[in-house]
Amino acid sequence: MKRPQAQVGVLHAADADTPSRIDEVAEAADLKPETATRAAFELEDDGLVAVTEETLEHYTLTDEGTQYVFESLPEQDLYEAAIDAGADEGPVAMGQVIGASGLEGGAVDVALANYARKGYGEIDSGEITADPDADTGSDAEMYALEAVADDRLDEADGDALDQLERRGLLSVREETVRSVQLTDDGVTALMGGVEAAETVDQLTAELLTSGEWEDVEFTEYNVEADAEDVSHGKEHILRQTANRVKDTLVGMGFQEMDGPHVDAQFWINDCLFMPQDHPARTHWDQFALEQPDEIRDLPDDLVDRVRSAHREGVGPDGEGYHSPWEEEVARGLDLRGHTTSLSMRYLSGEEIGELEPPQRFFSVEKVYRNDTLDPTHLLEFFQIEGWVMAEDLSVRDLMGTFTEFYEQFGITDLEFKPHYNPYTEPSFELFGTHPETGEVVEVGNSGIFREEVLSPLGVDCDVMAWGLSLERLLMLMYGFEDIRDVHGTLCDLELLRTTEVLH
């Protein structure tokens, strides 16, 4: 029997009693692994060998994971500090416990994100409690870290390993291992004698011009053989959805806004009629920046009108807040906590000039908030901002706009709940039902701007506005249960590679 040289090499290197890995067979036959693989599949088609596949997972600790192996997990440190502070007997100020734990920087966020998840205790309104029955010494994730470090992977819990991968404490590499074993027919063929046939695997110009191509034997190719799986870059699922949102809003007649990520509190909060002593304006909710040498200019006449609205109110029945309002505070620079700062710039005429109704504008841009990390909250996320300027707008117009928008993404079960905002009246929140958990998820906030907002801006008609979460829209569309699977340091890269795009 004559076979191509590569097939003969595989037949002689394979064993009839036990499977041999392709890479071992290739080395024994002095072949490249890909050549041996192709030859093995060709022999399998002829029934001379059996090819089996096995997927192996290789776990490697990241630098952060290695650090925790020699120390402890941040949530364990937080729990120990909470116990020492008496949080097992009642709530204790969270700042006190964090200070005593020795945690700094990102470790604090990691500890807070995992503390309640593991049942160590509760965190609420700036206070922390500790479950006296929690056993941090039996932490499954810590045990799994140590098992990976000591090469005892079979002792690690699978769910704990998955969680550690999401947290970025270890990386996983999958390897598909193919093995070859001689069949009875293969053994018979070898016993009868197998010789290498002279074959050509490439049609060259020389073969064509000389006419030798008519007399040579060409190597057979298995077009059904598995090709190498190569991971390649692609547009992030969040960016795909953002672009789709933009296309949808443009199709509804909106124009896009843009503006600075770092802005004066004047545009972020003061124009929105948010009092300067409002809790959301403290460092608990916003990220303040150090003052530069020169503060960007603010329009003096608009500053005077906004100051008056805060102190005295607007119109004959206006009350204002009767609380301190300082221009120095208004000039302070923050990372914007919402993109409504862009709306204020556009509505005031400072960005593109005075606008005449009707007008429709939107933005899909990043905002920054000092939130506690959890499955639905991040420190930075994308907000879908939008507003409509027109005469005689009502809540019915606003609800109809949301219905039309979300129907484009297959979401038809919206719920509305009355809400309070300092800058809109009436106001309401939007909710949608998560397709996997059935949980009702808040997806946005909306309302009609108050006179105290519009009058200083020089707007004398109605303006309805909203701020929606792009990430939560993504959760409702695709069924993701944790925003951190989609982007950030704990994102699931395999999920991003394999998720199909919905149209």
N, C-alpha and C positions, 0 to 999 in steps of 0.2 A: 504494500500500500504506500502510495506517495502522498505526502501532505506538505503544505508550506512549512518553511524552516521554523517559524515561530510556533506553529502548532506542534511540530515534532518536539521542540524544546519543552513545551508545557506538558506534553504527554509523558516524557521521560522524567520530568521533575515532580509531577504529581504523584500522590500515593493512593492506593486503593483502600486502605484501612481507615485513615483519618484525614479530615480536610486540611489542606495547606493554604496559608495566606498567599494571596496573589503576589505581594511584594517578595515573599520568600521564594516562591516559584520563579519569579522574574530574575531574582539574583542567581538562583541555581542554574537557570537556562541562559544566563548572560543576555537578558533582554531588558528593555525599558519597561517599567510597570504598565504604561498604557498599551504597549505592544502585546505584552503578556495577557492583559485584560481582554483585548480584542480577540486574540487567538483563543482564549478560554471560552468566550461567548460563541465563537464559530464552532468550536469542538462540542459545546453543549447542544447547539442546533443539530449536530450529527449524532447526538446521544453518546458521545465518547467520554464526557466528563459531566459532573454536576457542579453548578456554581451556586453558592449560598451567600447571603448578605447579612451583615450584623452592624447595627449602629451603636457606636461606643461614644460615651460622653466623657470628656476630659475637663476636670474642674481645676482652676487656678486662682489662688487668692490674689486680690488686688492689693496695692500698698495699704489702703485703708483697712482692708480685711486682715492683713498681716499684723497691723498695729493693734487691732482689737484682740487678736489671739494672745498677744503678750500682755495686754492690759485687761480691758473689759469693754462691753458694749456701753454706749452712752446712756441708754435707758436704764441699765443696771446701776450705773453711777448715780443717776437721778433718783432712782428708787432708794438707794442706800442713804442719800442725803435727805430724802423726804422722811424716811423712818427716823433718822437722827433728829429731825426737826419736829417730830411728833405728829406727822401727817397721818399716821395710822389711827390717831385718836380724834382727829378733826381737821378741817381745811387749814392750810398754812399758805401764806403769801408765796406765790411762785417765784418772785424775784429773790426772796430769801433763800429758797431751796436751790435755785440755780447757782447763786453765788457760793453756797456751801459745797456744791458738787464739784466745783473746779472746772466745769465745762465752759468752753469758749467758742465763739464764732459759729461755724456750721454744725459743730457737735451739739449745740443747744437745740437747733432745729431738728436734727436727727433724733435726739432723745425725746423731744415733745411729740414727734410724729409717730413714735413706736411705743410710747409709755402706755397710753390707754389701750392701744391695739392688743397688747400682750396681757391686759388685765392687771397691770401693776397698780392701777388706781385711776382717778379721774382728774381732768384739768378743766376748770370752768371759771370764767370771769376773773382771771388773774390769780386763782387759788388752786392748790393741788392737794389731793388726798392720796393715801397709800393703803392698799389692801394688806392687812397684816398677815394674811394667809398666802400671799404670793411667794413663790419660791424661785428667786432669780438664779440660784445655784443650779437649777435644772432647766435653764433656758435652752430650748431645742435649737435655736439659731446659733447660740454660742457653742453648743456641743457639736453642731454640724461644721462650724468654722474650724474647731480643733481637729475634727475627724479628717477634713480635707488637708489640713496642715500636716497631720501625722500619717497620711496615706491610708486612712481607715474608712474609705468612702462607703463601704457596705454597711457601716454602722450609723450613717447619717440619715435623718428623716428627709424624705423626698420633698415634702411641702416646705420644710425649713430651707433646703437648698434652693428651691424656687424663689423664696422670699429673699434670701441672701443675694441671689442674682439680680432681683429687682432693685435691691438697695445698693447695688454696685460694689458689693464686698467680695464677690468672686465672679470670674468669667467662665463661660461654658463653651467648649469647642466640640462640635459633633464630627465624628469620623465614621465614614461608611467603609467597613472592612469586608472585602470579598474573599471567599475561600474556594478552592478547587479540590475535587476528589474524583478519582477514576471510577467510571462505571464498569459493570461487567463487560460491556462491549469494548470499552477502552482497554481493559486488561487483555481481552482476546486480540484486539488489534496489535497491541505491543508484542504479544507472544508470536503473532504471525509475521511481525517485522514491519517497521514503519520507516520509510526513507524520506529524506527532504527533497522536495521538488523545486526546481529552479523557477522562481516566479518573479514577476515585475510588479511593483506597486505604484508606478508613476509612468504615465505616457509622456515621453520626452520628444523634443524636436528631432533628435538623432534617430529615434525609432521610427518616426514618421517618414523622414527623408530617405532612410536606408531601406525601408520596407520591412524591417525586422519585426515590426509590431504584429505581422500576420502569423509569425511562427512562435512567439513567446506566450507563456501562460501568465495571465494577470491574476494578482491576488484578489480573492473575494472579500468584499466589505459587508459587514453587518450593519445596515443602516438603522436597525432597531436597538443597537447597543446603547447603553446609557452614556450620555456625554458628561463631562466634568461639570459639576454644579458651581458656577462662579457667581458670587454675590456682587452686585453692581449698585451704583448709586441711583436714586430716583427721588422725585419730588416728595417731600414729607407730606403725610396724610393731612396734617394740620394746615399746611400751606395750600394743598389742593382744595380743602374745604373753604379756606379764606378766599381763594380766587373765585370759587363757585358762589360764595356769598356776595362778593363784589359784582360778579356778572348778573346775579339775580337782582340786586338793588339798582344797578344801572338800567336793567330791563324794566324796572318799575319807575324809572324817570328820575333817579337820584344822581347827584354829582358827588365826587369824592373829595374829602377834606384831608389835609395833612398839617403837621405842626410839630413843635419841639417836645421831646420826651421830658426834658427838664424845663420847668416853667415857674413863673412867679405864683405864689399862693393867691394873688389877686385874680388871675385867670382860672386857677384850679378851684378855688373855694369862694372868694369874696363876691365875684360876679354872680355866683349861684345862691347868694343870700344865705350862706352858711355862716353863722356867728363865729367870731374868732376864738371863742372859748368852747366851741363844739368839740365833743370827745373825739370825733373822727379826724380832727385836724391835729391831734397830738402825735407824738412819735409812735404811739401804739398802732396807728393805722397808716401813717405816711412815712416816707423816707425823706428827711430833710438833708440838704447839702450845706457845706460850709459856704459862707458868704464870699463871693469873689471881690476883687477890689472895686469893680464898677457894676452896680446893679442895672439890669436892662431898664430902659425907659418905659414908663407907663403913661398913657394919655391923661393929662391933668384933669380935663373936664369930666372924663368918665370916672376917674378916681373920686372926684367931688360928689358925683351923683350916686355912686355906690356907697360912699361913706354916709351920705344923707339917708339912703334907703335903710342902712343898718341902724342908724341912730334914731331917725325920726319916722321912718316908714315912707310909704308912697301914697299920695292922695289924701283927701281930707279925713279919711277914717284910718289912715295908716298909723301903726304903732311902733314899728321897728323893734329892735331888741333892747334898747336902753342899756346896752352893755358896751364895754370898752371896744373901740375900733382904732387900731394904730396903723398908719401907713407903712411903718417899718416892718410890721408883721406881714402886710400885704405884699411887700417887696421880697420877702424871703423865698428862696428857691427850693423846690421839692421835685422829686420824681413824681410825675402826674399819677394820681390815684384813679383817675378816670379820664376818658378822652372828651368829656364834656367841656374841658378847657378849650378844645378846638372849636366847639360849638359857640362858646362865648366870644372867641376871637372873630369868628365869621359873622355872628349875629350883630356884633357891635360895629361892624364895618371896618375894623382895623386890619383885617387880613386881605380882603379883596375889594373893599369899597362897600358903599351902602347897598343893601339888597331890597328889592321891591317884591312883595308877595305876588304870586305864589312861588315858593322855593322849596327844594328838597335836597338835603345834603346828608352824607354818611361818611364814616371812616371805619376801617378794620385795623386797629393798631394796638400795640402793647401798652399795658398799664402795670403799675407796681403798688403792692399793698403789703403791709406788715402783718399778714395773716398767719395762723397756725396751719402747718402743712397737714393735709388729710386727703382722702380720695377725691374731694371736690374743690379743694383750695390749693393755690400755689402762691408764691411770693410775686410772681409776674405771670401775666396771662393776656390773652387778646380780648378786647372789648369791641362789640359791634355797636357803634354809636350811630344815631340817626335822628333827624328832626325834620318837621314839615312846617313851613310858615305859610299861613293862609287865613282868610276871614272865616269866622264862625265855625271853628273846629270843635269837635266833641269827643267824648270817650268812645262813642260808636265808631268814629273815623279811626281812632287809634287802634281799637280792637280789630277792626276790619283790615288794617294794614298788617298787623301781626298774623292774622289768619291767612292772608294772601302770601306773606313771606314764608311762613313755616310750611305751608302746603307744598312749596317748591322742593322741600326736603323730606316729604312723606310724613310730616308730623301734623296730625289733625285733632289731637286730643288736648288742646291747650286749656288750661284753667287760669282764672284771674282772681286775685285777692286784693282788696283795698289795702293801702299802705300809706305810711307817712314819709314824706320827704320835705326838707326845708325849702326846696326850690320848685316843687310842683304841687298843684292842687286842681283837680283830684289826681291821685296817684294810685298805681296798683302794680303788683308783682305778677310775673308770668311763671307758670309751672307746666312741665311736661312729664309724661310717665316713662320711666326707664324700661326699655323693651325686654331686658333680662331679669331684673330684680322686681319689677312692678312698683318700685319706689317712685314717689312724686318728687321731681327734682326742680328746684328753682332755676330758671334760665335767664331771667332778666328783670329789670325794673323800669318803670315808665310813668308818664304823666303829662300834664299840660302846664307849661311854665307859668309861675305866679307873676302878678303884676310887679312885685318887688324885684324880679329878675329882668323882665322885659323893659320896663320903663327907663331904668338907667341906661340900657343899651340903645334906647331910641327906637324900639320896636313897638308899634301901636296896633298890632293884630295878634291873633292867636298863634302859638307855637307849641306843637306836641312833640315830645322827645322820648328817647329810650336809650338804655344801655344794656346790651345782651351779651352773654358769654359765648364766645366761639367754641371753647373747649367743651362746655356742657351741651351745646348743639351737637358736637362730634360724638359725645357719649350717647345721646339719644339716637343718632343716626346709625352708629356701628355697634352699640351695646357694650362699649367699654365701661367697666365699673370703677376704674381708678385713673384719674387724670395723669398720674405719674407714670402710667404705662405708655403714655403717648409722647411725652417730652420731659426733659429734665435729666438729672443725673441717674434716675432709677428707671429710665424708659426701657421698654422691651423691644430690642432691635429686631428680633425674629418676628414679633407681631407686626411691626412696621413694614418688614419685608414682604410678608405674606397676606396682609389685609387687602382685600379687593376694593377697588374704588366704586362707590355707589353713584349712579347718575339719576 
